[in-house]
Amino acid sequence: RQNFLDCVRSRKETIAPAEISHHSIMVGHLGLAAIKRGRKLLWDNETERFTNDPDANKMLSRPMRSPWHLE
């Protein structure tokens, strides 16, 4: 946490860039989704979506509270 806070103040890059961190943690998130769905899920790394389970794709995000939204 300290590295992140230091980088916010200094505007320098963090030890682990966001893109690398995102791809590193995705393995755990994908595994959890497969466990919760109770079956093997196929993942498209280009689109970052499941190809064989539309309901599993709903697990990739959650609703935002008002007034926040993405366009």
N, C-alpha and C positions, 0 to 999 in steps of 0.2 A: 504494500500500500504506500509505503513511504516514497518509493521510486515514482509511482504515479503522481502523488502530490507534488513532489519536487519538479516533475516534468510539466505539470499544470502551471506551476509558478514560473518556470524558466522557458517554457514553450519548446523544450528539447524533446527528442524521441524517447520513448520508454525503452526499458531493457528488452521487452518483448513487444514488437510492433502489433497493432490491433489485428491485422490480417493473419499473422502467424498464430496469434492467440485464438482467434476465431476458429481456424482450421484444427487446432490442437484439441479444443474442448468439444468440437462437433462429434468426435468419436464416442465420447461418453453420452452426449445427448441422443445420438442415434441408437445407441445400445439401450438406453432407457426407454425410448419410444418402442423399440422392438419388444422389450420385456412387457411393457404395458399393453401392447396390442396382442401379445401372445403368439407372434409368428415372425417369420423372416420378412424383412422389408428390403426393397431394392431402392438404392439411392442414386440420383443423378447429380454428380458433383458440379456439372456445369450450371444447372438451374437451381441447385440446392433444394430439390423437392423429391419426395418419394414417388416412384413411378408405378407402384402396384397397390397403393392404398391411399385414396383421397382423404379418408378420415384421419390418417396419420399426419397428413400435411397440416391439418388443423392444430396439431400439437406443436407446430413450429413457431407459433406466436400466440399471444393472448390479447383480448380486447383492451384497448386503451381507455382510460377514464377521461371523461369530458373535462376540459375543452381540448385535450390532446388528440391529434389524429395525424395520419400519414396520407399524403396525396399521391 
